[in-house]
Amino acid sequence: MKRTNSNALYQISSQYFPGGVNSPVRAFRSVDGTPIFITKGNGAYVTDADDNNYIDFCASWGPLILGHNHKKIKDAVIEAAENGLSFGAPTIQENELAALLIKNNRFVEKIRFVSSGTEAVMSAIRLARGYTKRDKIIKFEGCYHGHADHLLVKAGSGLVTFGSSSSAGVPEAIAKETLVLPLNNKEALIKAFEEHKEEVACVIIEPVPANNGLLLQDKEYLEFVKKIAHENCALVIFDEVISGFRVGFEGAAGYYDIQPDIITYGKIIGGGIPAGCYGSSAKIMSYIAPDGDVYQAGTLSGNPIAMSAGRAALTELLKDGFYEDQQDRTQKFVNKIKHHIDQKGYNIQISTIGSIFWMVYGDQPQIQSPDQISKDASKYFKAIFSKLLQKGVYLGPSGFEVGFVSAAHSDEILDEAANKINTALDEVNIEYNLS
């Protein structure tokens, strides 16, 4: 596949942006080469500036659960845009999307719309601190919660891609209010509360950690996190920016049937347009201004275009059998790859939940914490990613990011993708030995 135009565009963008990109992982630094510039998406496919077509499993990092350029979402956006793009004032679209979300979600009574997952998490933590009148928070190694200062401490996502566990520019005074614990380690959590018993405002966790690989946790562990937090008068925040509406309409809270105190959602609620929200009980949400003294605001919060797109998208997700079909197709796809891996004896693990999957080099069958990921995982992902790009399959350009199946990925498309992935694994094995 030619990348002449993408390469030329990258030379231009490098003059304008740090690393030539507006989000670090897009720079392809962990997979070598220069990034491909996407010009359009349709269904399960994206097309780059050189007119190469790819079966897309990045899905704008998750929110495009219906696929690219979905007609009902596009129509809703066009209809809303006819009346204006932004007002900075209440609109009926906010009411409509909120009603749809809350009516079909047992775990939130009131919500506040924002413009991104990072903003949702940042606001949720401020709410937890304002509600408990405490300062410290507990997070877990490998869980990524956006790029707010107090959360860029041993985070996942792009920080793992670049081999770093924190960010420059984060004051030590802010970082020290964040206690970072290993995932899936009860003893560490017990000890943290013993040492900071009346200081911890909240424990924040991705109930489906999916920014440092797919680190699936047991329900019993998530229940323990909630139990010990409540015993110490701290709140529990489920960061569902990835898992929300992916593993079910009620997200991981519904999947595991666990009620957190606060939940955050990301761009999937905007149908792929920038949006997010956080929600809780009416009591806890009453602490948010103007009802309470926890201040949070945003000119573009509840933007009518994003709300219209989100309502169109979430309406489709509520159709009978949607999630069962998503999981069934994803499982068949994963099983086909897994069968090939087992037959060949490759040292590759593949895991899945809902319509999310992750493939990684190593001999650990169930990876639940970052330290269980093989030190050679990135090297092999780089080789596999390159092979797949040449074959017309696009994954997120980092071995620590997960893949997403959309409703547009038919059985036929998934079969084709699985065959290409299996062939790529064979080729990498010949060159690098995956055993």
C-alpha positions in Angstrom: 0.0 0.0 0.0 1.3 3.4 -0.9 1.6 6.1 1.8 2.9 8.9 -0.4 0.1 11.4 0.5 0.0 10.5 4.2 3.7 10.9 4.4 3.5 14.3 2.7 0.7 15.4 5.0 2.7 14.3 8.0 5.6 16.5 6.9 3.3 19.4 6.8 1.6 18.7 10.1 5.0 18.4 11.8 5.4 22.1 11.1 2.2 22.9 13.0 1.8 20.4 15.9 4.2 18.7 18.4 5.1 15.4 16.9 2.9 16.3 13.9 -0.3 15.3 15.8 -2.9 16.5 18.2 -2.9 13.4 20.4 0.4 11.5 21.1 -0.5 7.9 20.2 -1.5 9.0 16.7 2.2 9.7 15.9 2.9 6.0 15.3 6.0 6.2 17.5 5.4 2.8 19.1 4.8 1.1 15.8 7.4 2.9 13.6 6.8 4.7 10.4 4.6 7.7 10.0 0.8 7.9 10.6 -1.8 7.4 8.0 -4.1 10.3 7.5 -7.8 9.3 7.4 -10.0 11.0 4.8 -13.3 9.2 5.4 -15.0 6.3 7.1 -18.0 4.2 6.1 -19.4 1.3 8.0 -16.6 -1.0 9.1 -14.0 0.7 6.9 -11.8 3.8 6.8 -10.0 5.3 3.8 -6.7 7.1 4.0 -5.2 10.0 1.9 -3.8 7.5 -0.5 -7.1 5.8 -1.1 -6.2 2.7 0.8 -9.1 1.0 2.5 -8.9 -0.7 5.9 -11.2 -2.8 8.1 -11.2 -0.5 11.1 -11.0 -1.9 14.7 -10.0 1.5 16.3 -13.5 3.0 15.8 -12.3 6.4 16.9 -11.0 4.7 20.1 -14.4 3.1 20.8 -17.4 5.3 20.4 -18.4 4.3 16.9 -20.2 1.2 18.0 -22.6 1.6 15.1 -19.7 2.0 12.6 -18.6 5.0 10.6 -21.0 7.5 9.0 -24.2 5.9 10.3 -27.1 7.3 8.5 -29.4 7.9 11.4 -26.6 9.7 13.3 -25.7 11.8 10.3 -29.3 12.7 9.6 -29.8 13.8 13.2 -26.6 16.0 13.0 -27.7 17.6 9.8 -31.2 18.3 11.1 -29.8 19.8 14.3 -27.2 21.9 12.4 -30.0 23.5 10.4 -30.9 25.4 13.6 -27.5 26.5 14.7 -24.3 24.9 16.0 -23.9 26.2 19.6 -25.9 28.4 21.9 -24.3 28.1 25.4 -27.9 27.9 26.7 -30.3 25.1 27.6 -31.8 23.1 24.6 -34.4 20.5 24.2 -31.8 18.1 22.9 -30.2 17.9 26.3 -33.5 16.9 27.9 -34.1 14.3 25.3 -30.7 12.6 25.6 -30.8 12.8 29.4 -34.2 11.2 29.6 -33.2 8.4 27.3 -30.1 7.7 29.3 -31.5 7.9 32.8 -34.7 6.0 32.0 -32.7 3.0 30.8 -29.9 3.1 33.4 -30.6 2.0 37.0 -27.3 3.4 38.3 -27.8 7.2 37.8 -30.6 9.5 38.8 -29.1 12.8 37.6 -26.3 13.6 35.2 -24.2 16.6 34.0 -23.1 16.7 30.3 -19.6 17.8 29.5 -17.4 17.7 26.4 -15.0 14.8 27.0 -14.2 11.8 29.1 -11.3 13.6 30.7 -13.6 16.5 31.7 -16.2 14.0 33.1 -13.6 12.2 35.3 -12.0 15.5 36.4 -15.5 16.8 37.5 -16.5 13.5 39.1 -13.4 13.6 41.3 -14.0 17.2 42.3 -17.6 16.2 43.2 -16.3 13.3 45.3 -13.9 15.7 47.1 -16.6 18.3 47.7 -19.1 15.7 48.9 -16.6 14.0 51.4 -14.6 17.1 52.3 -11.5 15.0 51.7 -8.5 15.5 49.4 -6.8 12.3 48.5 -7.9 9.8 45.8 -6.9 6.2 45.1 -6.4 5.0 41.6 -4.8 1.9 40.1 -1.7 1.3 38.0 -2.5 1.0 34.4 -6.0 2.6 34.6 -6.2 5.7 32.5 -8.7 8.4 33.5 -7.8 11.3 31.2 -5.0 13.9 31.3 -6.0 15.9 34.4 -2.9 16.6 36.5 -3.8 14.5 39.5 -4.6 11.5 37.2 -1.4 11.3 35.2 0.3 9.2 37.8 1.2 5.7 36.7 -1.5 5.9 34.1 -2.2 3.8 31.1 -3.1 4.7 27.5 -0.5 6.8 25.6 1.8 7.0 28.6 2.3 3.3 28.5 2.9 3.5 24.8 5.8 5.8 25.4 7.2 3.8 28.3 6.4 6.5 30.9 4.4 6.3 34.1 3.8 9.9 34.7 3.9 13.3 32.9 6.2 16.3 33.2 4.4 19.4 34.3 2.5 17.8 37.1 3.4 19.5 40.4 4.5 17.2 43.2 2.0 18.9 45.5 -0.8 17.7 43.3 0.6 14.2 42.6 1.0 13.5 46.3 -2.8 13.6 46.7 -3.1 10.6 44.4 -2.4 7.2 45.9 -1.5 4.7 43.1 -2.0 1.0 43.9 -1.5 -2.2 42.0 -4.6 -3.6 40.3 -6.1 -6.8 41.7 -4.3 -6.5 45.0 -6.6 -6.4 48.1 -3.8 -6.1 50.6 -2.5 -2.9 49.0 -6.0 -1.4 49.2 -6.4 -2.4 52.8 -3.1 -0.9 53.7 -3.8 2.4 51.9 -7.0 2.9 53.9 -5.2 2.0 57.1 -2.5 4.6 56.5 -4.9 7.3 55.1 -8.1 6.3 56.9 -9.9 9.7 57.0 -8.2 11.4 54.0 -9.5 9.4 51.0 -12.3 11.0 49.1 -12.8 8.3 46.5 -11.5 5.2 44.8 -11.6 5.5 41.0 -11.3 2.5 38.8 -12.0 1.4 35.2 -14.3 -1.6 36.0 -13.1 -2.9 32.6 -9.6 -1.6 32.5 -9.0 -1.1 28.7 -6.3 1.5 28.3 -3.3 -0.7 29.3 -4.5 -3.7 27.5 -7.7 -5.5 28.5 -7.1 -6.2 32.2 -10.4 -8.0 33.1 -11.1 -7.9 36.8 -13.2 -10.4 38.7 -16.6 -9.2 40.0 -15.6 -10.2 43.5 -12.6 -7.8 43.4 -14.8 -4.9 42.2 -17.2 -5.7 45.0 -14.3 -5.6 47.5 -13.2 -2.2 46.2 -16.7 -0.8 46.8 -17.0 -2.5 50.2 -13.7 -1.2 51.7 -14.2 2.2 50.3 -17.7 2.5 51.9 -16.3 1.1 55.2 -13.9 4.1 55.2 -16.6 6.6 54.1 -15.0 7.1 50.6 -16.9 7.1 47.3 -16.4 4.7 44.4 -16.1 6.1 40.9 -16.5 3.8 37.9 -14.7 5.3 34.9 -16.8 3.9 32.1 -15.5 6.1 29.3 -14.5 2.9 27.5 -16.9 0.3 28.9 -20.0 2.5 29.0 -22.5 1.4 26.4 -19.9 -1.1 25.1 -20.5 -4.1 27.3 -24.2 -3.2 27.7 -26.4 -0.2 27.8 -25.7 0.1 31.6 -22.0 -0.4 31.0 -19.9 -2.4 33.4 -22.1 -1.4 36.4 -24.9 -3.3 34.8 -22.7 -6.1 33.5 -21.4 -6.8 37.0 -24.5 -5.5 38.8 -22.5 -3.2 41.0 -23.8 0.2 42.0 -20.9 2.7 42.1 -21.4 6.1 43.7 -20.4 8.1 40.6 -20.1 7.0 36.9 -18.4 8.7 34.1 -19.1 8.2 30.4 -17.3 9.5 27.3 -17.7 10.2 23.6 -19.9 7.2 22.9 -22.9 9.2 24.3 -22.3 11.8 21.5 -22.4 9.2 18.7 -18.7 10.0 18.1 -19.0 13.8 18.4 -17.2 15.3 21.5 -19.3 14.7 24.6 -19.2 13.1 28.0 -21.1 13.1 31.2 -20.9 12.1 34.9 -23.9 10.9 36.9 -24.9 9.7 40.4 -27.7 9.8 42.8 -29.8 12.9 43.1 -28.4 13.5 46.6 -24.7 13.4 45.5 -25.4 15.4 42.3 -27.1 18.1 44.4 -23.6 19.2 45.4 -22.9 20.4 41.9 -23.4 24.1 41.2 -25.8 25.9 41.0 -27.6 23.6 43.5 -24.4 23.1 45.5 -20.9 24.6 46.0 -18.9 22.2 43.7 -18.3 24.4 40.7 -18.2 22.9 37.2 -19.1 24.6 33.9 -18.7 24.4 30.2 -19.8 26.6 27.2 -20.1 23.6 24.9 -21.6 21.2 27.6 -24.9 19.8 26.2 -24.0 21.0 22.7 -27.2 20.4 20.5 -25.3 18.7 17.7 -23.6 16.3 20.0 -26.8 15.7 21.9 -28.7 15.0 18.7 -26.1 12.6 17.5 -26.0 10.8 20.9 -29.8 10.4 21.0 -29.8 8.8 17.6 -26.9 6.5 18.5 -28.3 5.4 21.9 -31.7 4.8 20.4 -30.2 2.2 18.2 -28.4 0.5 21.1 -31.7 0.0 22.9 -33.1 -2.2 20.1 -33.8 -5.8 21.2 -30.9 -8.1 20.8 -28.3 -5.4 19.9 -25.8 -6.3 22.6 -26.3 -10.1 22.2 -25.6 -9.8 18.5 -22.5 -7.7 19.1 -21.1 -10.1 21.6 -21.9 -13.1 19.4 -20.2 -11.8 16.4 -17.2 -10.6 18.4 -16.9 -14.0 20.1 -17.0 -15.9 16.8 -14.3 -13.5 15.5 -12.1 -14.0 18.5 -12.6 -17.7 18.6 -11.5 -18.1 15.0 -8.2 -16.3 15.8 -7.8 -18.2 19.0 -8.3 -21.5 17.3 -5.5 -20.6 14.8 -3.2 -19.5 17.6 -3.8 -22.8 19.5 -3.3 -24.9 16.4 0.0 -23.2 15.7 1.2 -23.1 19.3 1.8 -19.3 19.2 2.6 -17.5 22.4 -0.3 -15.1 21.9 -3.2 -14.4 24.2 -6.5 -12.9 23.1 -9.2 -11.8 25.5 -12.7 -10.2 25.0 -15.7 -8.7 26.8 -18.7 -7.4 25.0 -17.5 -6.1 21.7 -14.0 -5.3 22.9 -11.0 -7.5 22.3 -7.2 -7.4 22.9 -4.4 -9.6 21.4 -1.0 -9.7 23.2 2.2 -11.6 23.1 3.0 -13.6 26.3 2.3 -16.8 28.2 0.0 -15.3 30.9 -3.5 -16.6 30.1 -5.4 -14.1 32.1 -3.7 -10.7 32.4 -5.2 -8.6 35.3 -2.4 -6.2 36.0 0.2 -4.3 33.9 3.1 -6.2 35.4 1.8 -9.4 33.9 2.3 -8.1 30.3 5.4 -9.5 28.6 8.3 -7.1 28.2 8.4 -8.3 24.5 4.7 -7.5 23.9 5.4 -4.1 22.2 8.0 -5.6 19.9 5.7 -8.3 18.5 2.7 -5.9 18.3 4.8 -3.5 16.2 5.5 -6.4 13.7 1.9 -7.6 13.7 0.5 -4.0 13.3 2.8 -3.4 10.3 1.7 -6.6 8.6 -2.0 -5.9 9.2 -1.7 -2.4 7.9 -0.3 -3.8 4.6 -3.2 -6.2 4.5 -5.9 -3.5 5.0 -6.7 -4.1 8.7 -6.4 -1.0 11.0 -5.9 -1.4 14.8 -5.1 1.4 17.2 -1.4 2.1 16.8 -0.3 0.8 20.2 -0.1 -2.7 21.6 -1.7 -1.4 24.9 -4.9 -0.3 23.2 -7.9 -2.6 22.6 -9.9 -3.3 19.5 -13.5 -2.6 19.0 -16.1 -4.4 16.9 -19.1 -2.3 15.6 -22.5 -3.2 14.3 -21.2 -2.6 10.8 -18.7 -5.5 11.1 -20.7 -8.2 9.5 -19.8 -11.9 9.9 -18.3 -11.8 6.5 -16.1 -8.8 7.3 -15.0 -10.3 10.5 -14.1 -13.6 8.8 -12.0 -11.7 6.3 -10.3 -9.8 9.1 -9.7 -12.9 11.1 -8.1 -14.6 8.1 -5.8 -11.6 7.6 -4.9 -11.5 11.3 -4.1 -15.2 11.2 -1.9 -14.8 8.1 -0.1 -11.9 9.7 0.6 -14.0 12.8 2.1 -16.7 10.5 4.3 -14.2 8.8 5.5 -12.7 12.0 6.2 -16.1 13.4 8.4 -16.9 10.5 10.4 -13.7 11.0 10.4 -13.4 14.8 9.2 -16.7 16.3 6.0 -16.3 18.3 6.5 -19.5 20.3 
